[in-house]
Structure formats: C-alpha cells, structure tokens
Amino acid sequence: MIGGYVQKNSPVEAINLFHKALASEQTILDEVTFLSALTAASQLQRLDFAQQLHAYLMKNSAVSCIMILNALIALYSRCNLVDISFQIFSRMCERDAVSWNTMVSAFVQNGLDDEGLMLVHEMQQQVFTIDSVAATALLSAASNLRNLEIGKQTHAYILRHGIEFEGMESYLIDMYAKSGLIKSAQGLFEMCSTYGKDQATWNAMIAGNTQNGQIEQAFTTFRQMFEQNIVPNAVTIASILPACQSVGIVSLGKQLHGFAIRNCLDHNVFVGSALIDMYSKSGAIIYAENMFFISPEKNSVTYTSMILGYGQHGFSEKALSLFYSMKESDVRPDGVTLVAILSACSYSGCVDKGLQIFESMEREYGIRPLCEHHCCVTDMLGRVGRVVEAYEFVKELGEDGNNFRILGSLLAACRNHGEFELGKNVANKLLQMERGKGLSGYHVLLSNIYAEEGNWEYVNRVRKGMREKGLTKDVGCSWVDVAGRVNSFVSRDQKHPRCDEIYGTLEQLALKMKDAGYRPGLGSEIGTIPEFVE
C-alpha cells in the first residue's frame, strides 16, 4: 500500500501509512518498506524526515543493503546535500551500476558537472558499462558546460552501442544547440519522424533556436507544434517568450501571456519569471511589476528578473528593497542575483551600497565573486568617475583582472572621464591580450581616446592597423514596438520613413540637454570620426 501511494505520486499518504506501520507491533518492516518510505521523503524533499529515517536505519543496522544506500544517495541529492550523498557513496563497501549512476546524476543535477564527468571516468575504470542513465547524465553535463567534445563522444557512444531511452532526441538537440551547433540540432530534429517528436523534443528545438538568435525559426517551430496538435506546456512558453524581447515585439508577448492564462500556465514559476523578464526588457516595467506581485510562486530566478528590470529602468531603490526582501521570503540569492543587484547599483550610481553588497557576498551568501561580479564593481566605480579607484580594484584582482570585460569596462570609464594616460595603458594591455582574436571594440575606444586629446596622428595609426587586420566595427541595431509595428534603427540611419522627423526631434533634445548643462562628448560630434563612434 505504501508503494502504491508512492507510485501514484501521493507521498504524504505514503509517509502517514509508514508511521502507522512503524507504530504497529504486529507489522515487520523489511527493506522494501524502507525503500518506499525513502522514495516518498525524496519526492517531498523532506530533509527532517529523511534524517530521522536514516538514523533509524543506522541504529537498526539496516544500512548495509545497496538498495537502501542508493535511495539515501538520491534522497540527499534531491535535498541539495550532494556532499552527504558523496559521503555515503564513498563509504559503500559494495557498489552496483545503480550506485554509480545515482551519484553521477546527483553531481550533474546539483551543478557539479565536472565532478560528474570525473566519476564517469572512474566508473569506466571499475569496468562498469555506461548505460542509458549514465548517457543521459553525460549529455546533460555536456549541455551545461557547453562542452561539444564530450557531447559528440557521448552521441557516438550511444550510436555504437545502440542505446535508446525516452527523451534521447531532446537531450541531443539541447546539447548541440547549447554548444552553438544549431544546424546539427535542427538536422536531428528533422530526422525524427512526425510521430516520434514528443513535447520535450519540440521544446528543445524552440529553446535552441531562441538561445542561438534564430528568432524567426523559433516561431516557425512553435507554429508547427500547433499544426501537429502538440499542446504547448509551461516549458514551451518559457522557451519562446525570450524570442519576443529579442525583436521588441511586446504585443506578441502579450498574446503568449494570454495563451498562458487561458491554459492555466501563468502561475507556473518558470512562465512567471519569463514573463517578468520579457516585459521588463521590452520596456513595459509596470506589466513586469504586476506579474511579479501576482505570481503565487517565486524562486531566485523570479526575483533576479525583477531586480534586473528595476535596475535597467533606473529604479535602484526598488531593486535594493526587493533584494533585501528575499531573505524575509526565504529565497536565497544566487550568483546571477548578485550580478543583477550590482548592475542596478551601477546604473543608478549607488556605489556605496553596491560595494557593501559585494563585500558581503561570501560572508552572508556563501557566493565567491566571479568575473561578472568584478566587472560590475569596475563599471560601478568607473561610471561615477572613481576611475583610479576602479583601476586599483582591478590591479588587486591579479591574474583574475586580466579579463576582456573587466578591462573593457575600465577603458570605457577612462575615456568617459578624461583619464587618457591611464586609458592608453589599459588599451595597450587589451590589444596585447586580443591578438589573433579579431576584436575591434578596443581599437575603437583607443581611437576615440586619442581623438578626444586631438592626437590625430595616433588616431590614423589605429585606423590603419584596423584596416590592415581587416577589423570592422559591428553596427549596433535597436528595435522599438510602436502601435504594433516594429521599428528598427542603426547608427546614422537614413532609411526610416520618418527619418527627418526623428532627427529633428533629436536636435531639439540635444539643445535642451545643452541648456541643462550637458557637455557633449565625442559620440555627439558629427563629422569627426563617425565610423568609430559607438
């Protein structure tokens, strides 16, 4: 009966019945009983009950059974205690294929992909065969790490050994798409028969197209999904919504929101987070805010999307308030959340608060600062003119500071605040680092610094160097959705039908800004070196 409850996804009833069986003197509990109870605890992620059950098994010498130990490994992994899972695994006197697969999957599911790969290598040395479970974990690890080599090796192994498992095509499509081989992913998708494409396969292809900027193809696949009578689920909507913000079509996002409401998908935490992100990045911050407050379930992604939206729209106080409220809501911020709040502080010039949060990352949140966080601090200091302080911060990072994004942010600050000598030193370091990589942005910034000084000889040298290397500056493009029509713009655009009206308005704005005391920099001086102005 306990097993029946577990199989029918009724873990609460299973645990209640287990307690009754435990209290009954007539009932003798065996390994199968405890296995069912552990599975129920795992479904509920009931760590307190799991620890009590584990202690009971130890006191009654019932933890020597491989099945019980395997169940404990899976249980602690689902409760985000993978270190305890590994302790149990390491102390096992005997292991079977399930033990290895469970531990490998535990590592991958908890974001320890490298450890999972190392364990698979050890598993092979112990002469255990890689089966469908291990192959699934390997493909997931390859996707997470964007490791094409591991992914291709796993794919080849699957083909050689004739391994098949449910959802295999979706795992392969996801792996190739995340590794940047969207054509390979599309080829696999098209090889599947119409009836062989399940919901997960369609979702993987839609998400892959969106992630690789294939927006039109993403919507084409989405429409084809409807034509094949495959009903989109929460994952489908969460995968297609980012495509709307990429082209600035908020009206299409609203249609998808309406579809989610009609199909009772809008309360899903992933759909809710995607809607918040879509609305905020499309400029509809009020819609994003409303979506956040009516969402019944919120996780760190939901909070991060809203914090980032507030920051990008200049509402730094709201972003900070929301960040501090996460603790009260028992939602733990992750590394991406810290990037979002540091970015919000950078946009609004709240440097002191931003530095306080940065300095408390390891102490309060147990998060080690990475390149993204260092870049935010550099940008934060540079934006408000504390360029020398930003330079000292980067120097203290040592080798970690030799990063394109960090030094690029510092170089931009040097140019914006007239720290030309310091800027040239940073630019020269960047140019040494980027040899052979074909990056043009840093040449452009260095050229603009020389132009600001009026040093046209060096401007020409940089231009000549770019021409010799065949480097060109990518033209930026922006979109805005007005009355259901998407308007796109590039620098010095002359093709828009309302071009004269737009430039007239820009001239009026420039005059008002000048009257308010704004001093235009190089970027607003027409006729200097236009092809290099960002």
Phi, psi and omega in degrees: 000319177298316178299322178297317177299317181297315181294331179266017176058045176237066187294328180298313178297323179297316181291321178299317179292324177298319177299320178295319179295323180292326181280343182279130180283337182279343186267130175256117182273135179245187184298325180295321179299311181293325178298317178295320180294320178295321178295319178297317178297323179295318179298323182272348187054042180274088184295321181299312179294322180299316180294321177297317181294319178299315179297318179299317180295321179294317181295330181259017176053041182249018183257013179274342181291131181300319181300318180294315180296319177299318179295322179293321177301312180296320182297309181294327177297316180293337177269015178064027177244062185293336178295322176290322176304316182290327176298315179297315181298316183296328185270359181292129178287329181222137180231144172248182182300325180296322179300310180297313181298319181296319181288319177300313180297323179298316178299310184295317181293338179257016174081008179261066188293318180298319178296323177298317179295319179296323180291326176296320178298315178295323178301317179294323178296332178274012176061039171259133183282140174285120180252193184296326181293312179296322179296320177300315180296320179297317179295321178296317179296317179298320178296312183297321182273355187054039183263094184295324183297312178297318180299314181293321178297317179296317178301315180297320179298318179299316181293316182297323185260006177061033181282133175226142176206160183296130179082011183302316182299320181293322177297316181293316178300315180299317182297312182293321180296315181291338177273002177090000179265070185293330178293321177296319178297316180296322178297317177298319181297316182288335178289335179292138176292158181305318182280345180274352180271109177269182183302319181296323180294313177300316181299317181298321181289319178297312180298319180298316178296317180297313182297331181262013176075012178272070190294313181299318180293326178299315180288327176298314179296323179297318178293319179299326178300317177296317182298331179270010178060032173265117185282123178298146176244192183300322180296320179300311183295317179295334181278326184271335182301319178300337178293330180294316183289335181295331180245010175069026182263084182290332180295323178292323176299322178294323177297318178295324176298317178298319177299318180297320180295314182297331182256017176056039179254349186291340180273356176292136186297326181285321177294316179302315180295319180294322178294317178300314181296317181296313182295316183293320181284344176267004178091357182265068187294330179293318177298318180299316181296316178298318180298320181297314186286335179269353180292121182288334181234132180228137173239189183296329179293318179301311179296317182299317180299318182289320178298316179297319178298314177302315182298316182292336179261008175084010179264069185294323181296320177295321179297315180294318179299317180293321179298313181291334180286345181300322181296319179294328180273004179060036175248120185274125177292148176249188183299324181290323177300318179295323176297318181298314184287325176293323177295319179299318178295324180293315181301322188260357179080017178277068190293313185298317178294321179297318179294323177299315180296317180300315182292339181264002186304306182287320185292314186265327188245355179065029182246121179280127181300135178248184182305318182300321180289320178297322179296319179298317181294318178301314180295320181300313180290319182294323183298324184266010175091002179273059189291318181297320178297321177295320179296317179296322178299316180293321178299320181293339179288344180067228183296330179296337181280347179278069184229139184303314185292320181293310181291327177296319177295319179294320179297317179298321179294319179300317181292315184294330185248017171073019176273073192290315182297315178297320180299320180294323177297316180294318181297317179298323178294319179295319181295326176293320182291327189265010179304127178085355182265349175069032180267134185254339188302321184285327173299319181298313180298317179297318178300317180294325178296314178298322180294321178301324179282345185082017181269078189287338177297316180286330175300314181295324178298315181295317178300316181297318179299321179294318180296318181296326180272356180072028182269136175228150179276124176297135180280127178287147180226137180235153178235150170215136181263113180238117178055040176082003179244132180274122177254126179249147183223145169235170182301132180056042182293131177241005188262347182292138183299336179250034186303312183298319180295320181295313181292328176297316178296320179298321179295319178297318178297319180299320178294318179296321179294322180294319178296330181279359176103005180284130177260112182295142176264195183302324186297343181249010179261103181290134173100002178275274176227071191302327184289349181251355181285131180275000000 
